[in-house]
């Protein structure tokens, strides 16, 4: 953001927020904020279709593993970093998780960067996430 002051008549709430975030007061306040990232993506086939395979066993249990899980569909992967103060640690953890998942996927699958695949099947062909029959698993479902 430029150092020039923006005339008050053209300031919007977004501009005011950006100016505040660039201030020393905000930097001091936000210095110790803990942050984490939840990164969603879907597993797809070579032709861009939503994977019909279950959550890979090689990734651990989608129900109990805190950093790699599913959401509404078996094909949706969520990578969750712990909340920490250092941004670099957050991004290093996310990169590690991403590489780990990529290395463990079936050879016929890849990760689509968005949480929506390039092509969606009919609703009844979307594999719903399976968390098992334990009490915790039934609560997720």
Long-range contacts (C-beta under 8 A, 24 or more apart in sequence): 32-85, 33-85, 34-83, 34-84, 34-85, 35-83, 35-84, 35-85, 35-87, 35-90, 36-80, 36-81, 36-82, 36-83, 36-84, 36-90, 37-79, 37-80, 37-81, 37-90, 37-94, 38-78, 38-79, 38-80, 38-81, 39-78, 39-79, 39-80, 39-94, 39-97, 39-98, 40-71, 40-76, 40-77, 40-78, 40-79, 40-114, 40-115, 41-76, 41-77, 41-79, 41-111, 41-112, 41-113, 41-114, 41-115, 42-73, 42-75, 42-76, 42-77, 42-111, 42-112, 42-114, 42-115, 42-116, 42-117, 43-75, 43-76, 43-77, 43-105, 43-109, 43-110, 43-111, 43-112, 44-75, 44-109, 44-110, 44-111, 44-112, 44-117, 44-118, 45-108, 45-109, 46-108, 46-110, 48-112, 48-117, 48-118, 48-119, 49-117, 49-119, 49-121, 50-75, 50-117, 50-119, 50-120, 50-121, 50-125, 50-126, 50-127, 51-75, 51-109, 51-127, 52-125, 52-127, 53-106, 53-109, 53-127, 54-127, 54-130, 55-129, 55-130, 56-104, 56-105, 56-106, 58-104, 59-101, 59-104, 62-129, 62-130, 62-131, 63-131, 63-132, 63-134, 63-136, 63-137, 63-140, 64-136, 67-93, 67-97, 68-97, 68-100, 68-101, 70-129, 71-115, 71-129, 72-126, 72-128, 72-129, 73-126, 73-127, 73-128, 73-129, 74-127, 74-128, 74-129, 74-130, 75-117, 75-126, 75-127, 76-115, 76-129, 77-101, 77-111
